[in-house]
Amino acid sequence: GSACEPFRPDFGVRTGPATVRLPDASVYCGLPTKEGALRAKLAGDPKLVVEVFSPSTQQEDERVKLPEYQALAGVDLV
């Protein structure tokens, strides 16, 4: 009953002017901030970002991606 919607890993999250990440899952509440973002599979301001760590990606996920996700407005840290 909420306006929140989950998205799969093929939906990009813009974390910087020239940086787009493809998290394992993301949740947006309300419409994405840019018109046409759903068609482009790219949006900003997610409410939740999910990255599943594996031994081969954990270092990059923790050191590079996590700070980028934490800097996004509206992302709740768990």
C-alpha positions in Angstrom: 0.0 0.0 0.0 3.0 2.4 -0.2 4.4 4.3 -3.1 7.7 2.3 -2.8 8.8 -0.1 -5.6 11.8 -2.5 -5.8 14.0 -2.6 -8.8 16.4 -5.4 -10.0 20.1 -5.1 -10.7 19.6 -3.8 -14.3 18.4 -0.5 -12.8 21.2 1.9 -12.3 21.8 4.3 -9.4 23.6 7.6 -10.2 26.1 8.1 -7.4 28.0 11.0 -9.0 28.1 13.2 -12.1 29.9 10.5 -14.1 29.3 7.5 -11.9 26.5 4.9 -12.2 26.3 1.8 -10.0 24.2 -1.3 -10.6 23.3 -2.5 -7.1 21.8 -6.0 -6.5 18.5 -4.3 -5.7 17.2 -0.8 -5.0 13.9 0.6 -3.7 12.4 4.0 -4.7 9.5 5.6 -3.0 7.5 7.9 -5.2 8.7 8.7 -8.7 12.4 8.8 -9.6 13.7 12.3 -9.7 14.3 12.5 -13.5 11.5 12.2 -16.0 12.1 9.2 -18.3 14.4 7.6 -15.8 12.4 4.4 -15.8 12.8 4.0 -19.5 16.5 4.7 -19.2 16.8 2.3 -16.2 18.5 5.1 -14.3 17.4 7.2 -11.3 18.6 9.1 -8.4 17.5 9.3 -4.8 16.8 5.6 -3.9 15.4 4.9 -0.4 17.2 1.6 -0.1 20.3 0.1 -1.9 21.2 -3.5 -1.6 24.7 -4.9 -2.4 25.4 -8.6 -1.8 29.1 -9.0 -0.9 31.1 -11.9 -2.3 34.7 -12.6 -1.7 35.7 -11.3 -5.1 33.8 -8.0 -4.8 33.7 -7.2 -1.1 36.7 -4.9 -1.0 35.4 -2.7 -3.8 31.9 -2.8 -2.4 33.0 -1.6 1.1 35.7 0.9 0.1 34.3 2.4 -3.1 30.5 1.8 -3.5 29.4 2.0 0.2 30.7 5.7 0.6 29.0 6.6 -2.7 25.7 5.1 -1.6 26.0 6.7 1.9 26.4 10.1 0.3 23.0 9.9 -1.5 20.3 12.0 0.0 17.5 9.9 1.5 19.3 6.6 1.7 18.7 4.9 5.1 21.7 3.1 6.5 21.1 -0.4 8.0 
